[in-house]
Amino acid sequence: MKKIITLFMAALCSFSVQASVVTDLTTGNSSTTVVTTPVLNDVIVEDALREFKSLTRTERKTRMKEAKKMLREYKATKKAGGDVSTNQVLLGILCVILPPLAVALHQGEINGKFWLSLLLTLLFWLPGVIYALIVVFG
């Protein structure tokens, strides 16, 4: 469990938003821009692990609380439909080919909708396809 938490914290630190200072050459003004592209590098992960291990116990607890809070917020956003990274066209094609897989990918977990889709697909293929299309596009 301790290794999982440490790896989770390292990944969280490596995916954190990085700020870089950009200086406009014409006016000389400097502004801060936020770069959100995650760069997963072994060196960054090792540095994050080293930094996390060097923290005091209270600092570790606060970081863990922050990480858990961010994870809860992410799950709530995903459950509310805030995750728009799923390609609907591919899910639609997958609904026709493998309806239970499309439902599982859309839901993000194996739940009751997946099992119902699997049952409908095994009994008669067409009801499974119709149900998967309703779940994905409904």
Beta strands, then each sheet from edge to edge (+ up, - down):
strand 1: 18-23
strand 2: 30-35
sheet 1: 1+ 2-
end
